[in-house]
Amino acid sequence: MVAGSDRGRPWQLMMTGSGAADISPGTREALATILDLLTELPDFTVHTHHGIVHVSRDFSRNYVRHIDKTIAGIFKKDPAIDAIEFPGHMATREDPHILSSGKSLREIVSKLKSGEISRDLMRDMLSTLFTHKRGD
C-alpha cells in the first residue's frame, strides 16, 4: 500500500503487511513524518491487531534511476573510485545502484517489459525480494 502526500516529498509512504489496512490516514501521515524527521532511518515495523506492517519510503523509478545513473557516471568518470558505501549496500562498478536490490529490481522490470513475466508474477517476485531482504 502506497500513501501519497501533498508535502512535496520525492517519495511516497510504502506500507506492506497484513495489518496495513488497519492504519488510518492520519497515522499514515504521522508515519511519513517520522521518516521525514529521521532521514537516516530506512524503515521500521508497526504491529497491529491483524499483523505487522513494514513502513518505508517508496521512491519513484525515475528518482531512483536518476540516482543510479549518477552513481554509474561517477564510476565511469573517475577510475580511482572502487565503491561507494551506503547504509546497507555498497555500490560498485558491477552493481552501480543506490539500493541493495537495485540490480534485481532492474532485472524484474526488464522481464516484465519483454513479456517474460506477468504483472502478477512481478508483484510476487517483488514481494519475495523485499521479504527476503528483511529476513522475514
Secondary structure as GFF3:
##gff-version 3
##sequence-region A 1 136
A	DSSP	beta_strand	2	3	.	.	.	ID=ss1
A	DSSP	beta_strand	11	16	.	.	.	ID=ss2
A	DSSP	three_ten_helix	20	22	.	.	.	ID=ss3
A	DSSP	alpha_helix	25	37	.	.	.	ID=ss4
A	DSSP	beta_strand	43	48	.	.	.	ID=ss5
A	DSSP	beta_strand	51	59	.	.	.	ID=ss6
A	DSSP	alpha_helix	61	77	.	.	.	ID=ss7
A	DSSP	beta_strand	83	86	.	.	.	ID=ss8
A	DSSP	beta_strand	89	92	.	.	.	ID=ss9
A	DSSP	alpha_helix	102	114	.	.	.	ID=ss10
A	DSSP	alpha_helix	119	134	.	.	.	ID=ss11
###
